[in-house]
Amino acid sequence: MKHRARLGGEEGSAAIEFVVVAVMMLVPLLYLITALSQIETVNYATQYAAREAGRVARFDPERIDEAVNMVYSDFGIERGYRWERYCPEPCTAKTEQLTVTARIKMPLIPDFLTSALKTDIEVRSATVIPKPDITGVQQ
């Protein structure tokens, strides 16, 4: 009878330990899944925006901004992106490069840590735009 009284105080402690360890393992795992999914969303949006901007730039360069905005709004991204066209001087090449860049801030990081740590990630995608050959146009 004496031994049972001593062992009775530890009943259920394994379940409590399991819950504590499971929470300690699951919280960082859920954060990692959330952060990686946001990074991949921005990555896919940037690749798609560069491709669409390249298609639009070939025929209607004034609508590049509209195409990039439309792609990012489709992915639910409202800010933090830009695009630029590049042709080395003198611009005599038959192609130009169009680069789309986006920044994503890591989720759930407090503002006081953003000054000490690098909490944003830059995603960049580029596409090559062939220039129309005006000299070879047949009439």
Rosetta constraint file for C-alpha pairs under 8 A:
AtomPair CA 1 CA 5 HARMONIC 6.66 0.50
AtomPair CA 2 CA 6 HARMONIC 6.79 0.50
AtomPair CA 3 CA 7 HARMONIC 6.42 0.50
AtomPair CA 4 CA 8 HARMONIC 5.96 0.50
AtomPair CA 5 CA 9 HARMONIC 7.34 0.50
AtomPair CA 7 CA 11 HARMONIC 7.42 0.50
AtomPair CA 12 CA 16 HARMONIC 6.68 0.50
AtomPair CA 13 CA 17 HARMONIC 6.15 0.50
AtomPair CA 14 CA 18 HARMONIC 6.07 0.50
AtomPair CA 15 CA 19 HARMONIC 6.24 0.50
AtomPair CA 16 CA 20 HARMONIC 6.26 0.50
AtomPair CA 17 CA 21 HARMONIC 6.16 0.50
AtomPair CA 18 CA 22 HARMONIC 5.91 0.50
AtomPair CA 19 CA 23 HARMONIC 6.14 0.50
AtomPair CA 20 CA 24 HARMONIC 6.24 0.50
AtomPair CA 21 CA 25 HARMONIC 6.20 0.50
AtomPair CA 22 CA 26 HARMONIC 5.92 0.50
AtomPair CA 23 CA 27 HARMONIC 5.96 0.50
AtomPair CA 24 CA 28 HARMONIC 7.24 0.50
AtomPair CA 25 CA 29 HARMONIC 6.47 0.50
AtomPair CA 26 CA 30 HARMONIC 6.00 0.50
AtomPair CA 27 CA 31 HARMONIC 6.28 0.50
AtomPair CA 28 CA 32 HARMONIC 6.09 0.50
AtomPair CA 29 CA 33 HARMONIC 6.22 0.50
AtomPair CA 30 CA 34 HARMONIC 6.14 0.50
AtomPair CA 31 CA 35 HARMONIC 6.08 0.50
AtomPair CA 32 CA 36 HARMONIC 6.03 0.50
AtomPair CA 33 CA 37 HARMONIC 6.06 0.50
AtomPair CA 34 CA 38 HARMONIC 6.34 0.50
AtomPair CA 34 CA 107 HARMONIC 7.80 0.50
AtomPair CA 35 CA 39 HARMONIC 6.26 0.50
AtomPair CA 35 CA 106 HARMONIC 6.42 0.50
AtomPair CA 35 CA 107 HARMONIC 6.30 0.50
AtomPair CA 36 CA 40 HARMONIC 6.08 0.50
AtomPair CA 37 CA 41 HARMONIC 6.11 0.50
AtomPair CA 38 CA 42 HARMONIC 6.37 0.50
AtomPair CA 38 CA 104 HARMONIC 7.99 0.50
AtomPair CA 39 CA 43 HARMONIC 6.10 0.50
AtomPair CA 39 CA 104 HARMONIC 7.05 0.50
AtomPair CA 40 CA 44 HARMONIC 6.07 0.50
AtomPair CA 41 CA 45 HARMONIC 6.10 0.50
AtomPair CA 41 CA 75 HARMONIC 7.26 0.50
AtomPair CA 42 CA 46 HARMONIC 5.97 0.50
AtomPair CA 42 CA 75 HARMONIC 7.97 0.50
AtomPair CA 42 CA 77 HARMONIC 7.81 0.50
AtomPair CA 42 CA 102 HARMONIC 7.21 0.50
AtomPair CA 42 CA 104 HARMONIC 7.27 0.50
AtomPair CA 42 CA 123 HARMONIC 7.24 0.50
AtomPair CA 43 CA 47 HARMONIC 6.29 0.50
AtomPair CA 43 CA 123 HARMONIC 6.15 0.50
AtomPair CA 43 CA 124 HARMONIC 7.85 0.50
AtomPair CA 44 CA 48 HARMONIC 6.11 0.50
AtomPair CA 45 CA 49 HARMONIC 5.89 0.50
AtomPair CA 45 CA 71 HARMONIC 6.69 0.50
AtomPair CA 45 CA 72 HARMONIC 6.07 0.50
AtomPair CA 45 CA 75 HARMONIC 6.37 0.50
AtomPair CA 46 CA 50 HARMONIC 6.11 0.50
AtomPair CA 46 CA 72 HARMONIC 7.79 0.50
AtomPair CA 46 CA 100 HARMONIC 6.29 0.50
AtomPair CA 46 CA 101 HARMONIC 6.85 0.50
AtomPair CA 46 CA 102 HARMONIC 6.78 0.50
AtomPair CA 46 CA 123 HARMONIC 7.12 0.50
AtomPair CA 46 CA 124 HARMONIC 6.71 0.50
AtomPair CA 46 CA 125 HARMONIC 6.01 0.50
AtomPair CA 47 CA 51 HARMONIC 6.32 0.50
AtomPair CA 47 CA 100 HARMONIC 7.93 0.50
AtomPair CA 47 CA 124 HARMONIC 7.90 0.50
AtomPair CA 47 CA 125 HARMONIC 5.45 0.50
AtomPair CA 47 CA 126 HARMONIC 7.63 0.50
AtomPair CA 48 CA 52 HARMONIC 6.12 0.50
AtomPair CA 48 CA 71 HARMONIC 7.10 0.50
AtomPair CA 49 CA 53 HARMONIC 5.85 0.50
AtomPair CA 49 CA 67 HARMONIC 7.26 0.50
AtomPair CA 49 CA 68 HARMONIC 5.19 0.50
AtomPair CA 49 CA 71 HARMONIC 5.61 0.50
AtomPair CA 49 CA 72 HARMONIC 7.12 0.50
AtomPair CA 49 CA 100 HARMONIC 6.98 0.50
AtomPair CA 50 CA 54 HARMONIC 6.05 0.50
AtomPair CA 50 CA 68 HARMONIC 7.52 0.50
AtomPair CA 50 CA 98 HARMONIC 6.99 0.50
AtomPair CA 50 CA 99 HARMONIC 6.47 0.50
AtomPair CA 50 CA 100 HARMONIC 5.55 0.50
AtomPair CA 50 CA 125 HARMONIC 6.16 0.50
AtomPair CA 50 CA 126 HARMONIC 5.91 0.50
AtomPair CA 50 CA 127 HARMONIC 5.97 0.50
AtomPair CA 51 CA 55 HARMONIC 6.40 0.50
AtomPair CA 51 CA 126 HARMONIC 7.99 0.50
AtomPair CA 51 CA 127 HARMONIC 6.30 0.50
AtomPair CA 52 CA 56 HARMONIC 6.21 0.50
AtomPair CA 52 CA 67 HARMONIC 6.53 0.50
AtomPair CA 52 CA 68 HARMONIC 7.26 0.50
AtomPair CA 52 CA 71 HARMONIC 7.98 0.50
AtomPair CA 53 CA 57 HARMONIC 5.85 0.50
AtomPair CA 53 CA 64 HARMONIC 5.28 0.50
AtomPair CA 53 CA 65 HARMONIC 7.80 0.50
AtomPair CA 53 CA 67 HARMONIC 5.88 0.50
AtomPair CA 53 CA 68 HARMONIC 6.11 0.50
AtomPair CA 53 CA 98 HARMONIC 7.67 0.50
AtomPair CA 54 CA 58 HARMONIC 6.37 0.50
AtomPair CA 54 CA 64 HARMONIC 7.95 0.50
AtomPair CA 54 CA 98 HARMONIC 6.64 0.50
AtomPair CA 54 CA 127 HARMONIC 6.28 0.50
AtomPair CA 54 CA 128 HARMONIC 7.00 0.50
AtomPair CA 54 CA 129 HARMONIC 5.72 0.50
AtomPair CA 55 CA 59 HARMONIC 7.37 0.50
AtomPair CA 55 CA 129 HARMONIC 7.73 0.50
AtomPair CA 56 CA 60 HARMONIC 5.56 0.50
AtomPair CA 56 CA 61 HARMONIC 6.37 0.50
AtomPair CA 56 CA 63 HARMONIC 6.67 0.50
AtomPair CA 56 CA 64 HARMONIC 5.98 0.50
AtomPair CA 56 CA 67 HARMONIC 7.19 0.50
AtomPair CA 57 CA 61 HARMONIC 4.20 0.50
AtomPair CA 57 CA 62 HARMONIC 7.60 0.50
AtomPair CA 57 CA 63 HARMONIC 7.35 0.50
AtomPair CA 57 CA 64 HARMONIC 5.93 0.50
AtomPair CA 57 CA 129 HARMONIC 7.34 0.50
AtomPair CA 58 CA 129 HARMONIC 6.45 0.50
AtomPair CA 58 CA 130 HARMONIC 7.04 0.50
AtomPair CA 58 CA 131 HARMONIC 6.84 0.50
AtomPair CA 58 CA 132 HARMONIC 7.40 0.50
AtomPair CA 60 CA 64 HARMONIC 7.51 0.50
AtomPair CA 63 CA 67 HARMONIC 6.29 0.50
AtomPair CA 64 CA 68 HARMONIC 6.25 0.50
AtomPair CA 65 CA 69 HARMONIC 6.07 0.50
AtomPair CA 65 CA 83 HARMONIC 7.90 0.50
AtomPair CA 66 CA 70 HARMONIC 6.06 0.50
AtomPair CA 67 CA 71 HARMONIC 6.32 0.50
AtomPair CA 68 CA 72 HARMONIC 6.32 0.50
AtomPair CA 68 CA 83 HARMONIC 7.93 0.50
AtomPair CA 69 CA 73 HARMONIC 6.03 0.50
AtomPair CA 70 CA 74 HARMONIC 6.16 0.50
AtomPair CA 71 CA 75 HARMONIC 6.58 0.50
AtomPair CA 72 CA 76 HARMONIC 6.25 0.50
AtomPair CA 72 CA 77 HARMONIC 5.14 0.50
AtomPair CA 72 CA 78 HARMONIC 6.79 0.50
AtomPair CA 73 CA 77 HARMONIC 5.45 0.50
AtomPair CA 73 CA 78 HARMONIC 6.14 0.50
AtomPair CA 80 CA 102 HARMONIC 5.60 0.50
AtomPair CA 80 CA 103 HARMONIC 5.34 0.50
AtomPair CA 80 CA 104 HARMONIC 7.13 0.50
AtomPair CA 81 CA 100 HARMONIC 7.29 0.50
AtomPair CA 81 CA 101 HARMONIC 5.56 0.50
AtomPair CA 81 CA 102 HARMONIC 4.06 0.50
AtomPair CA 81 CA 103 HARMONIC 6.35 0.50
AtomPair CA 82 CA 100 HARMONIC 5.87 0.50
AtomPair CA 82 CA 101 HARMONIC 5.45 0.50
AtomPair CA 82 CA 102 HARMONIC 6.47 0.50
AtomPair CA 83 CA 98 HARMONIC 7.12 0.50
AtomPair CA 83 CA 99 HARMONIC 5.56 0.50
AtomPair CA 83 CA 100 HARMONIC 4.27 0.50
AtomPair CA 83 CA 101 HARMONIC 6.11 0.50
AtomPair CA 84 CA 98 HARMONIC 5.75 0.50
AtomPair CA 84 CA 99 HARMONIC 5.43 0.50
AtomPair CA 84 CA 100 HARMONIC 6.63 0.50
AtomPair CA 85 CA 96 HARMONIC 7.03 0.50
AtomPair CA 85 CA 97 HARMONIC 5.79 0.50
AtomPair CA 85 CA 98 HARMONIC 4.40 0.50
AtomPair CA 85 CA 99 HARMONIC 6.41 0.50
AtomPair CA 86 CA 96 HARMONIC 5.88 0.50
AtomPair CA 86 CA 97 HARMONIC 5.06 0.50
AtomPair CA 86 CA 98 HARMONIC 6.11 0.50
AtomPair CA 86 CA 99 HARMONIC 7.85 0.50
AtomPair CA 87 CA 91 HARMONIC 5.50 0.50
AtomPair CA 87 CA 93 HARMONIC 7.66 0.50
AtomPair CA 87 CA 95 HARMONIC 7.61 0.50
AtomPair CA 87 CA 96 HARMONIC 4.99 0.50
AtomPair CA 87 CA 97 HARMONIC 6.39 0.50
AtomPair CA 94 CA 130 HARMONIC 5.96 0.50
AtomPair CA 94 CA 131 HARMONIC 5.43 0.50
AtomPair CA 95 CA 128 HARMONIC 6.38 0.50
AtomPair CA 95 CA 129 HARMONIC 5.36 0.50
AtomPair CA 95 CA 130 HARMONIC 4.31 0.50
AtomPair CA 95 CA 131 HARMONIC 5.38 0.50
AtomPair CA 96 CA 128 HARMONIC 5.72 0.50
AtomPair CA 96 CA 129 HARMONIC 5.06 0.50
AtomPair CA 96 CA 130 HARMONIC 6.45 0.50
AtomPair CA 96 CA 131 HARMONIC 7.13 0.50
AtomPair CA 97 CA 126 HARMONIC 6.72 0.50
AtomPair CA 97 CA 127 HARMONIC 5.78 0.50
AtomPair CA 97 CA 128 HARMONIC 4.58 0.50
AtomPair CA 97 CA 129 HARMONIC 5.93 0.50
AtomPair CA 98 CA 126 HARMONIC 5.57 0.50
AtomPair CA 98 CA 127 HARMONIC 5.37 0.50
AtomPair CA 98 CA 128 HARMONIC 6.27 0.50
AtomPair CA 98 CA 129 HARMONIC 7.01 0.50
AtomPair CA 99 CA 124 HARMONIC 6.97 0.50
AtomPair CA 99 CA 125 HARMONIC 5.73 0.50
AtomPair CA 99 CA 126 HARMONIC 4.17 0.50
AtomPair CA 99 CA 127 HARMONIC 6.46 0.50
AtomPair CA 100 CA 124 HARMONIC 5.78 0.50
AtomPair CA 100 CA 125 HARMONIC 5.41 0.50
AtomPair CA 100 CA 126 HARMONIC 6.18 0.50
AtomPair CA 101 CA 122 HARMONIC 6.95 0.50
AtomPair CA 101 CA 123 HARMONIC 5.72 0.50
AtomPair CA 101 CA 124 HARMONIC 4.37 0.50
AtomPair CA 101 CA 125 HARMONIC 6.50 0.50
AtomPair CA 102 CA 122 HARMONIC 5.76 0.50
AtomPair CA 102 CA 123 HARMONIC 5.23 0.50
AtomPair CA 102 CA 124 HARMONIC 6.40 0.50
AtomPair CA 103 CA 120 HARMONIC 6.36 0.50
AtomPair CA 103 CA 121 HARMONIC 5.53 0.50
AtomPair CA 103 CA 122 HARMONIC 4.46 0.50
AtomPair CA 103 CA 123 HARMONIC 6.17 0.50
AtomPair CA 104 CA 120 HARMONIC 5.31 0.50
AtomPair CA 104 CA 121 HARMONIC 5.30 0.50
AtomPair CA 104 CA 122 HARMONIC 6.55 0.50
AtomPair CA 104 CA 123 HARMONIC 7.93 0.50
AtomPair CA 105 CA 119 HARMONIC 5.75 0.50
AtomPair CA 105 CA 120 HARMONIC 4.14 0.50
AtomPair CA 105 CA 121 HARMONIC 6.45 0.50
AtomPair CA 106 CA 119 HARMONIC 5.50 0.50
AtomPair CA 106 CA 120 HARMONIC 5.77 0.50
AtomPair CA 106 CA 121 HARMONIC 7.51 0.50
AtomPair CA 109 CA 113 HARMONIC 6.85 0.50
AtomPair CA 109 CA 114 HARMONIC 7.33 0.50
AtomPair CA 109 CA 119 HARMONIC 7.54 0.50
AtomPair CA 110 CA 114 HARMONIC 6.91 0.50
AtomPair CA 111 CA 115 HARMONIC 7.48 0.50
AtomPair CA 112 CA 116 HARMONIC 7.57 0.50
AtomPair CA 113 CA 117 HARMONIC 5.86 0.50
AtomPair CA 114 CA 118 HARMONIC 6.36 0.50
AtomPair CA 114 CA 119 HARMONIC 5.72 0.50
AtomPair CA 133 CA 137 HARMONIC 7.04 0.50
